[in-house]
Amino acid sequence: MLNVKGLTKRFGGLAAVNNVDADFEKGKITAIIGPNGAGKTTFFNLVAGTHKPTSGKILFQGKEINAMRADLVARLGIARTFQTTHLFENASVFDNIIVGHRLRTHSGFWDVMVNSRRLRNEEQICRKRAMEVLDFVGLADLAPRITADISQEARKRVAFALAMATDPEMVLLDEPAGGVNPDETVGLSELIKKMVVHGYTVGLIEHKMDMIMGIADKIIVLDHGEKIAEGSPAEVRSNPLVIEAYLGSEHAAA
């Protein structure tokens, strides 16, 4: 579904991502791991259109997306979440999710001015989609709650729902389990697996290795912007380069 070839991003003299090749298979979970500063989030930013690559190609379903703006990449079918969950704190959970499906609507200024039938129809569609994804992530009961009042784990689920509301084919999850406890991490892992069962392709950045090893179909390892390993969880766990750069012998032996 997503093919990256020779991807490089330089900030001045620093190569944050350096000549990386990677393939993300449709209907699978592909995880990216590595030490802090390895280039993982920059890689996601390049794919999502937040940054433009210095060189290399990004192909989504065969279409080159290197030069696309982030909103156009999202319209094409790639959604993402962020390490820090940014939501409209004083709005309801429901209203936060409605924003996501606006990506798929066509009403403009004049529709708003005259309260057109198209505007009203699209409003109904957005509301229906918002409730569908909130139900999917297990938060239908929190729809009317003010977002500032919900737990960190619920905020993570809202971020999932917001991404899904854009009707993507691929979702990039940047540290989705950051700041939640072990039991909540298990719940988020189950939610990610549920997404795949329902047809989503998932790219995942996460530092919780038990989670990664339990759900990833393939793992790509970055270090100082370069890919140093790629393979199944078992292959990556036993790779000497990965053990030295990131996992450590204790985890590798587990």
Phi, psi and omega in degrees: 000314178238127180235125180244129185230118176059034187290128181223136172225120179250134170248100188064235180271359183264127175267099180289325173228130190230103172056051184265130170254138179200145176235134177245114185279141180301135177075017181236166174254115177249119182259146174243122180234169178153168181296164172304137181083010182283344180106011186295308181292324176300321177301312178298319179299324178292314181296319184279354177090005178292320174243154174259137181292151172288322176201169181099177183231146172237118181244124176247114184052042176084355182258128180286128185240013183310315189265005184283143171292159183300322181293326178287323175298318178297318178297328180290334175130019176245120176246161179212158169246173185236161178304314177257123184282113180257115180230168174279099191298325185265005176259163177289161175303316180302313181294328175299321184283326178306324181304322184299316184283349175303336178302332185261006181260168186233358181296142180238197185304314184289330175299320179293318183298321184255003182051058188293162176299321179300316179300315181294319179296317181292327176298317179296319179296317179298318181293320179296316181294322179299316180291326179298312184285328175295321176295320181300317183271003176083027184237019183304325182289342180265002185309316182276353184290146173290133188300325181298341186262001183263163184287166178299319180295320177295323178298321177299318180292324175299319178298319175301311183297320179298317177298316181292332180295341177280001181058056181276168169257334179229137179238128177260117184252114183260104181051059183294339181257011179295129175082010177244160185279171184303318179295320178293326176299319177299318179296320178290325175299317179296324178294319178297317178295324177297321178301316180295318178301328181267017168101000179276147170259137188237130166253136191223127168251129180199145177264349180277100190292327177299320178295311181300312183294337182274337186237341185285139171278325179215147179235133173250131183248125176251147174211123184052041175083355183248147176282123181251348179195159178201138178161192178290164176307318180295320180293317181291320181300328184260004182284122183302323180295321180289320178300315182291317187278333191215305190288318187083153187295329183295314180289321181299329182275351185289000000 
